[in-house]
Amino acid sequence: MPLLSRMEERGLQQGVERGTRQTRQSDIIRILQIRFETVPPELINAINSLEDISELQNLIVTSVTTNSLADFGQILSQNRNSDGSV
């Protein structure tokens, strides 16, 4: 008898993915706050609406290397538009 059913395994996997996504989102926002002090709520909402973990990972690098919040916002918009998102 397996220790976890398939449904339990799937739920566990979804929980891990949700936690990873939330951590990445928080990391990006915190980096931007450290670098630029104030992050507009619209930008925070846009970051928190992202679900693709690899995109969030790329945005962590962008948050460290970007020259301004405006540049970060542009990159974020371009990434979202290229995915078909608004």
Secondary structure, DSSP 4 states (H G I P E B T S, - for coil): --SS-HHHHHHHHHHHHHHHHHHHHHHHHHHHHHHHS---HHHHHHHHT---HHHHHHHHHHHHH-S-HHHHHHHHHHHHHHTT--
